[in-house]
Amino acid sequence: PDVFHYSAVISKCAKARNWRKALSLLKRMQSQGVVANVITYSAAISACEKGGRTDTALDLLTEMKGRGIEPNVITYSAAISSCEKGGRTETALDLLAEMRRQGLAPNVITYNAVISACEKGGRTGT
């Protein structure tokens, strides 16, 4: 299988909320020499977000950047949503700022996740 096949299956795992399988597939593809791309990582981060694995989602974001893979709006939105679900308001706001510094325009999904994170964190007045 190539990166496109792995990315599609990891995306299906995200939709099924099966973060363990998504991470297993990511590790397997890397061990087989298949290089992950932004789509692969975005799907894996989304799987972790849906599974309530905020720290793992953020670790994947760091890993992908360390490998020279630039996150896109989908990647950041999934990571911010993970922070929202994990009660990490400040991290969500930091990611929004980082996203803007990278020249990426947040979308409605991004803003909804940030607003929800602020509500959960009690930051509705700023």
PyMOL commands that set and color helices and strands:
alter all, ss='L'
color gray80, all
select helices_A, chain A and resi 3-15+19-31+38-50+54-66+73-85+89-101+108-120
alter helices_A, ss='H'
color red, helices_A
deselect
rebuild
show_as cartoon
